């Protein structure tokens, strides 16, 4: 997968996708699978905004039972299954537990019924998946077992707990990159740091899109028959084209998840009710409180999600120390045994999600959009332009299938594609079996390509950091074949080295040095790249 804007501009596309997050990547893949000449661009790096903000749970939609929204559950279940089958090396089953209190909606009997319905609705959840990532049926446990799994939990009215399984995405950013790589194997084009700045309708039914290379500032004109705007909170950047039908401005909420060094619970993700009153206006069955999840992930605990109405532009979204401190206090109030401190927080994920326009949001009453939407802009005079307003990471494959289905009704692709996924070019296998397993776990089907770069290494010392399990060859591979252009791209979005905690300055300097040798950076550029990475962790306390 090469970054080549000149090549992108030299071809007339069937579909140009703006936005390389989870929706854009899934659309690129499904479009390429359908035989379309398709490309995806992003004004920054792939998966660098809202799609990187996640609790890493691929949800099957159990909580949608309170809305009695079976259709939405099915969409989630099928999309989750696709993601699990698409990159089995990046997912694993995640047992989730929620305490049952009283005999009403929070009681054990109601939850037993909900688990039974969930298993019936998700009857096909494991079809086609490797057996080691199959999701077992849900069940309930006793009060005593609940207290063992959640020590120190409030016991008044406690009757037990419900346990079900969702999937944990070990690396959500690499999952998106896998979609892009497979799309490229099928002929799709892609470019990061490529900003769509202007759209002009041509008389021949094509759109001319001005795409600026953010490194060279050169503008390329890309011609396309269809345009899909999947730019997330930047969706209104092309407002002259994508103005909403009712002329209302989209409202956004900032979603905040914390990563903590404390391993608070065992292998279960624990769902606990917050203390603040919250009424989901769309729910048929009212719970009255928003759930917080404590998710075990890579030896850390991710906790979230906290929502606050936001007026910040996505380019200027910042999380302040008081935002993190307030969330810490809320978490300690929900589960006092956690005893979290500011120093325990190693990282945070924040992104903007669309709020419903129907209700004025209060401080503790943020109402998010429940369903992803596809807007056709034919009525605005822009036939063939679509905007995606996505609300869930998990359901992106479902939205991708829907948009490709819409396009197939309008225009049939010129080529047919073998539905069997194309294998990447063969590479090699490292003689060291431990390294081979490490690469397979991180890169899946692309591991052989990374091994090819390892075999070409001239230096006897192949490691950047052996403890972190990171090779110099990986840097070369990521630059040459995954469009890593900056140090942040590698640390935050290609490897997971920095998605739980800031790497040491020593590791950052060594990666920057390898990148500098390949990309011809001077000392000033290396210093700037390191500073850019460190800025992502502010206002946290950084390691020396």
N, C-alpha and C positions, 0 to 999 in steps of 0.2 A: 504494500500500500504506500504509494509515493505521493508526496505533496507537489503537484504540478499544475499551477493555475493556468499556464499557457495551454496545456493539453485540454484542460477543462473548458477553456474558452474556444478551442478549435473545433469542438463538436457541438452539434445541435442535440440537445437533450430532450427526452420525453418528460422527465420530472426533475426539477431542482428542489431540494429540501433545504430550508434555512433553519439551522439549529441542530447541533450534534449531541443532544442529550439522549435520554432513553427513548423518547418518541421518534426523534429524527433518525437514530441508529436503526431502530426496528423497522421504520418505513423504508430506509435504504435497503435493508436486507430483503424484506418482503417484496419490494418493488423489483429488485434484481432477480429474485426467484421467479417473479411473474414474467420476466423477459424484457422489462423496460430498461432503456438507457437512462440511468438515474445517477444523480450526484448529490452529495450532502456537504454543506459548508457551515462553518461556525465562526462568529466574529472573534471568539477567544479559542481556547482549547476545547476539545470534545469533553463532555461531561464535567465542565468546570463550574457549573452553577447549581440550580435546584436539584438536578439529577444526582449530584454528589451528596446532597443532604438527605440522609435516609437512616432509619434504624436497622437497615440491612435485612429486614423481614420481607420475604415474598409472601404476601397475604393470600389466603384462600377465601377471605370475605366472611368469616364467621360472624363478625360484628354487624354485618349487613342484615342479619336476621331481625335486628330491632327495627329495621325499616321494612321488613318483609319483602326485601328486594332480591328475589331469587335470580332474576335475570343478571343483576350485577354480580351476584355470587358466582354464577356460572362463568361470566367473563373473567373474573379473577382466577378461578380454578383452572380454566383452560390456559390462560396466559402464564400462570405460575408453572404449570406442567411444561409449557413450551420452553420457558427459561431454564428449568431444571434439566430438561433433555438437551438443550442447546449447549450448555456449559456445565456438565455434571461435576467437573473438577472444581468449580467455584461455588458449589452449594452443598448444604448438608441438612438433614432433618433437624428441626428445632422444636423441642417440647416446650409448650407454653402452659402456664398454670395461672388460674384466677380463683381466689378464695370465694366461697359461697357463704353468704350471710342471710339469716332469717329464712322466711318461707315465701317471700314474694318474688319479685323479678330478679333479686340477687341470690335467691335460694338454690339449694342443691337440686331439687326436683325440676325446676325450670331449666337449669343448666344441663341436666341429663337429657331433657327433651331437645334442647338446642344442639347438643352434641350428636344426638341420634339423627336429627334433621340434617346437620352438617355432613355427616357421613353418607347419608342417602343422596344428598345433592352432589357430593363430590365422589360419587361411586367410581368414577373413571380417573381419579387423580393420579394413579400410578401407572397407567397404561403406557407402555413403551419406555419406561424409565429403568435405569439399572437398579437391581434389587437393593443395593446398599444405600440408596437414597429414597426408598419407598416411605411414604407417610402412613403410619399406623392409624387405626381408628381412635376416636376420643373416648375418655372414660372419666369417672369421678373417683376421688380418694377420700379417706376419712379425715376427720378433724385432726387426729394425731399425726397422720402422714403429712397433712398440710403444714402443721407446725414444724415438722422436721425439715420440710423443704423451704419454708419461709420462717426461720426462727425469729421470735420477737414480735410476730404479727399480732394485731389486736384480736383477742379471743372472744370478746362479748358478741354473742349471736353467731359465732362461727360454727358451721356445720360440716365443713370439708372444703373440697376444691374441685374444679374442673381442669382436666388436662387434655389438650389437643396438640396437633403438630402442624406447624407451618414450615417453610423452608428459610434457612439463613443463607443469605448471599455473603460469602466470606469477603468478596471484593466486588462491590457494585460497579466501580469504575472499569475494572477489567471485563466485567460482563458486557458492558456497553461496547468496549473496544472489540470484544469478540464478535459482536453483531457487525461492527464496521469492517473487521477483517474478513469475515465470511461474505459480506456484501461485495467487498473488493475482489475476492476470489471468483465471484460470479460476474465481474465486469463493472461494478459500480465505481464511481470516482468519489474522492473525498478531499477536503482541504480544510485545515484549521487556520485560525488567524486570518480568515477571509470574510470580510464584512460586506453584506449586500447593502448598498447605499441608495440605489435608485432603480425603479422599475418603469419600463416604457413598453406600451403595447404596440406591436408591429402590425402592419396591415395583413400579413400572411398568417395571422392566428398565433404567432409566436410572441413571447415576451423577451425583451432584452433587459438583462439584469446587470447593473454595474456592480462589480465585486472588487473591493479594494484589498490588496495584499498589505496587511498591517506591518510587515517588516520592510518592504521596499516602497510602500505607498503607491505602487503602480496599480492602475485600475484596469481590470479585464472585463470585457463584455461577454456575458454568457447568455446564449439563446436557449430557450426552453419552451415546450408546449404547455406544460403544467407547472405550477408553483405551489409548494406546500410550506406554509409558515409554521414551523414547530419551534419557535424561538423562546418559548417559556415566558418569563416576565418581560422579555424584549419584544413580545408579540406586537405591541403597538408602535414599534419603531417605524413600521411601514403603514402608519395610520391612514394615509391617503388612500391606501388600497384596502386595508383590513378593518375599517371602521365598523363597529358593531351595528347590527340592523336597527337597534332601538336608540343608537347614538349615545349610550351611556358609557362612562369611563369605567374600566375594570378596576376593582379594588383588590388589594393584595394584603396577605398576612405573612409575617415572617415566622417561619417554623424553626425551632431551635432544639437540637439534640446535643447532649453532653457525652463526652467519652471520659471515663474516670479510670484511674489506675487501680481502684479497689475492685476486687472480685467479690461483689456483694452476695451473690447467690451461687448455686452450683451450676448445673448444665441447663437448667430451665430458664426460659424467659418468663419473668413474673409480671403479671398485670395487676396493678393496684389503683384504686380510685383516688383521684385527687381530692383535696379538701374544699376546693372552690365549687360553688354552685354553677352548673352548666346545663343548659337545656337545649338539646338538639331539636331545632324547630321541625326538621323533616322526619324525625323518628316517630314511628307509630307506638313503639314500646319505649317509654321514657325511663332512663336510668338516673338522670339528675346530676351525674358527675362525669368528668372526662377521665379516661384511663391513662395512666403512665405505665410504660413498659420498661423493665430493667432487663436488658438483653446481654447475655454473655457472648463476648466476641473477641477472639484472638488473645485471651487472657485479660481483657479489660471488660468493663461494663458500660454499655451505652444506655442512656436514660433519656426518655422523651415521650411525647413531644410537647413542647410548650409553644403556644401560638399567641401572637400579638398583632393587632392591626398595624399596618405600616404604610407610610407615605413616601418611603425612601425610593429613589430611582435604583434599579438593579445594579447599575454601575457603581453606586455609592453605598451599597448595603454594608453596614458595620454593626458588629456586636460589641457592646460596651461592657466594662467590668461589672456595672450594676445589674445588667441583664443576666449575666452568669451567676452573680451572687444571689439575686432574687430566686433564680431557679434552684440553686443549691438549698436555700432556705425552704422552698416549697417541697423539695424532695425529702429533706430531713423531717418536715412536718408529716408527710405521707408515711414515711418509714423511718422513725427515729433511730433504730439500730444502725442505719447506714452511716450516721455521723460524718457526712461529707464535709470537707473543707475546700476552700478555693484551691489550695495546693494539690488536691486530689485530681483536679480536672486537667487532663492531658491534652484534650483537643475538643473542638465543637464543630458541629455541622449546622449551617444555617442556609435557608433558601426561602424564596417567595412562592406562595401558593395562592391561587385565586379564591377570593371570598365571594359568597353569594351577594348579589345586589339587593336582595329582598329585605334584608334586616340590617339596621344600623348596629354596627359592632360596638359593644361596650368593652371595658377593660378585660373582663373575664368571660365574654360571650362572643368570641370570634366564630362566625358561621362560615365554614368552608364550602366551596362547591362540592357536591357529592359525586357528580359524574363528569368524565371527560367529554368534551364536545368537539364536533367538527363543523366549522362554519364555511359554507360555500358563498363566495362573493360575486356570484352572477348578478344579483340584484343591484350591486354597486357598479355594474358595468365591467367587471373584471372576470369574465368567464374563464374558468380553468384555474382559478386561484382559491386555495383552501387554507384555513387557519385551524390549528389544533390547540385547544385549551385543555392541557392534560392536568390531571389531579393526582394520579397514582403511578409510581414507578412500575409496579407489578403489571398493570393492565396495558402497558405500552404495546405489546404484541397484538392485543385485541384491536386497539385503535389503528395500528398499522394495517391489519387485515381489512378493516372497514374502509380505510382511505383507498387502498389498492383496489378493493371491490368497486368503489365508486368510480375510480378512474377507468377500470376495465369496461364499464358501461358506456364510457365516452370514447375510448380509444384503445384499440387492440395493439399490443406490442408487436414489433416486426419479427422478433426472434422467439424461439422456444428454449427453455432451459431444462436440463435434466434435474428433476426434483431432488435427486440425491445430492447432498452437499458436496461441492468440489473440495478435494483435498488440497491443502497448501503444497507448494513446491517442497520436494524432499530435502532434508538436510542431513543430519547425521545423529549418531548416538554417542554421548560422552562415555569414555571408558569407565569413569567413576560412576558407579550405580547410584550413590547418594546424590550426586549432582543431577543425574538423569531424573531421579524421582522428584527432586526439588523443581526442576524446570517443568516437568509434566504437571505438577500440582499448581504451578503458577500460570503456565501458558497453555496447558491442554494440547490441542492439535498443533499449535504453533511451536511446541517445544523443540522439534527437530530443526526449525529455522534458527532458533537461538543457539542450538548446539553447533550449527554450521559456523557461526561467528566465533564460538569457543574454540573450534578446531583450527581456526585461522589465527588465533592469538599467538603472538611472538614472545610475550612476556611469560616467564615461568610462574610469576605470581598472578594467578587468574582472578583473585578476589579483590573487590573493593572493601568488603567487610564480611569475613567468614561467619562471625556470630550472627549477623543479620541475614546471612545466606544470599549475598548479592554479588554478582560477577561483573567484571569489566565488560565481558562480551555482551551482557544484557544491555548496557548503555549503547553500545554500537548497534545492536539489533533494533533497539527502540528508536534510535535516530533514523536509521536507514529504512525501517519497514513499518514503523508505527507513528511517524510524524512527530516525534518528541523534539520540540524546538527550544524549550527552556528547561532549566533545572526543575522548576515547579512541575512541568509536565511529567517528568520521570518520578519525582518524589511523591507527588500527590495523586497522579492519575494513571500511571502505567504500572507501578510496582506495589503500592500500598506501604512503602517505607515510611511515609509521613502521615498516614491517615488515622493513626491512633495516637501518635506522639511525635513531637519534633525530633528528627534525627540529630545526632551530635554534629557539632560544627566540623569535626574531623571527617565524618562521612560525607557531609555536604561539600566540603572542600575537595575531597578525593573524586567524587562524582563530577564536580565542576571541572576538575583538571582533565578528566578523560573526555568530557564534552568539548572542552576548549581545544584539545588536540584534534578532534574531528571537525569541529565547526569554526576553527580559527578564531577563538575568542582571545582578547587580550586580558591583562590583569584587571583592568577596570570593569570589563564586562563580567568576568568571573565574580568579582566582588558584588556587583549589582545583582547577579542571579542569586547569590546566597542571601543577600538582604531581602530580595523579593520573597524567597521561601520563608524566612524568619518572620516577615510581616504577616504572613497568613496565620500565625499563632498568637498574635496580639489580640486581646490584652492578657493572655495567659502568662504564667511565670515560666520563662524559657530556661532550659539547661545551659550551664556554662560551657 
